[in-house]
Amino acid sequence: MDDKRFKDPLEGITLEMITKKLIKHYSWSELGKIIEIRCFNHDPSLSSSLKFLRKTPWARTKVENLYLKLLKKTQN
Protein backbone atom coordinates (compact mmCIF):
# COMPACT_ATOMS: atom_id res chain seq x y z
CA MET A 1 0.00 0.00 0.00
CA ASP A 2 1.23 3.46 -0.84
CA ASP A 3 1.10 5.60 2.35
CA LYS A 4 1.27 8.85 0.36
CA ARG A 5 -2.22 8.22 -1.00
CA PHE A 6 -3.65 8.41 2.50
CA LYS A 7 -1.70 11.43 3.75
CA ASP A 8 -3.83 14.16 5.30
CA PRO A 9 -3.50 17.22 3.01
CA LEU A 10 -3.76 19.50 6.07
CA GLU A 11 -0.86 17.81 7.85
CA GLY A 12 1.90 20.33 8.49
CA ILE A 13 -0.23 23.25 7.26
CA THR A 14 -1.09 25.91 9.82
CA LEU A 15 -4.36 27.78 10.01
CA GLU A 16 -2.41 30.95 9.26
CA MET A 17 -0.99 29.43 6.07
CA ILE A 18 -4.45 28.28 5.00
CA THR A 19 -6.01 31.68 5.65
CA LYS A 20 -3.26 33.57 3.84
CA LYS A 21 -3.58 31.31 0.80
CA LEU A 22 -7.35 31.81 0.70
CA ILE A 23 -7.02 35.59 1.04
CA LYS A 24 -4.44 35.67 -1.73
CA HIS A 25 -6.62 33.58 -4.03
CA TYR A 26 -10.06 35.00 -3.27
CA SER A 27 -9.50 38.42 -1.57
CA TRP A 28 -11.23 39.40 1.66
CA SER A 29 -14.45 40.48 -0.01
CA GLU A 30 -14.87 37.29 -2.03
CA LEU A 31 -13.88 35.13 0.93
CA GLY A 32 -16.54 36.91 3.00
CA LYS A 33 -19.16 36.04 0.39
CA ILE A 34 -18.14 32.38 0.30
CA ILE A 35 -17.86 32.00 4.08
CA GLU A 36 -20.17 34.52 5.70
CA ILE A 37 -18.50 35.32 8.99
CA ARG A 38 -18.06 38.76 10.47
CA CYS A 39 -14.26 38.64 10.69
CA PHE A 40 -14.09 38.30 6.89
CA ASN A 41 -16.70 40.97 6.12
CA HIS A 42 -16.23 43.80 8.64
CA ASP A 43 -12.79 45.38 8.96
CA PRO A 44 -11.01 42.09 8.18
CA SER A 45 -7.52 41.36 9.41
CA LEU A 46 -5.46 38.23 9.56
CA SER A 47 -5.00 38.40 13.34
CA SER A 48 -8.69 38.87 14.15
CA SER A 49 -9.67 36.12 11.71
CA LEU A 50 -7.17 33.67 13.17
CA LYS A 51 -8.32 34.46 16.70
CA PHE A 52 -11.96 33.79 15.73
CA LEU A 53 -11.20 30.66 13.70
CA ARG A 54 -9.13 29.13 16.49
CA LYS A 55 -12.04 29.52 18.93
CA THR A 56 -14.84 28.53 16.54
CA PRO A 57 -14.67 24.95 15.26
CA TRP A 58 -17.52 25.24 12.73
CA ALA A 59 -15.90 28.27 11.08
CA ARG A 60 -12.48 26.64 11.04
CA THR A 61 -14.00 23.59 9.36
CA LYS A 62 -15.52 25.78 6.64
CA VAL A 63 -12.15 27.46 6.02
CA GLU A 64 -10.30 24.15 5.91
CA ASN A 65 -12.88 22.65 3.53
CA LEU A 66 -12.61 25.65 1.20
CA TYR A 67 -8.81 25.28 1.27
CA LEU A 68 -9.12 21.58 0.36
CA LYS A 69 -11.40 22.46 -2.56
CA LEU A 70 -8.86 25.03 -3.73
CA LEU A 71 -6.07 22.42 -3.50
CA LYS A 72 -8.06 19.97 -5.63
CA LYS A 73 -8.88 22.70 -8.13
CA THR A 74 -5.25 23.79 -8.51
CA GLN A 75 -3.98 20.20 -8.77
CA ASN A 76 -6.19 19.43 -11.77
N, C-alpha and C positions, 0 to 999 in steps of 0.2 A: 504494500500500500504506500502511496506517495503522501507523506505527511504535509507537504506544501499545499495540497488541494484543500486540506481542512484547516488551514491557518486562519485565525480570526483577523479580518482586515483592519480591525481597530487596535490590534495589539501593537503597543509601542507608539501609538498616536495619542497625543494629549488633546484635551478638550480645546485648549487654546489653538493648537495647530488646525483642528477641524474647523473652528469658528473663523479663523483667519482665511482659510482656503475658501470657505463659503462666502465670506464677505468679498474676497477678491473676485470670485466667479460671478456672484449674483448682485453685489452692492447691498448696502443696508436697506434701501427702499424696497428692492425686489425680495430680499430675504424676509423682510417684514410682511410682505404680501403672502409669501409661501407659508411662513410660520408666524402666525399672528400672536406675537407676544410683545408686551409693552417695551421691553428693553431693546427690541429691534426697531420699533416704530416711533418712539418718543425720545429724542436726544440720545441716540444710540452711542455707546462706547464699548470697546472691547472689555474693559475691566468690569463695567456694570453688567454686561451680558454674561461674562464668565461667572460672576458672583451669583447671579440668578440661576443660571443653568446648573451650577454645582449644587444648589439647594433644592432644585425642582426636577425630580426624576422624569416626569412626563415630558417636560420641555427638552431636557437633555436627550431623551429617546428620539424625539422628533428631529433634533439637530443631527444626531448620529445617523438616523435613517436617511435623511436628505444627503448627508455626506456619502453614505454607501451608494445611493442612487447616482450621485455625481461620479464616484469612482467607476461604477459599471459603465456609465455613459462615456467616460473618457477612455476607457480600456477598449471599447469597441470601435 
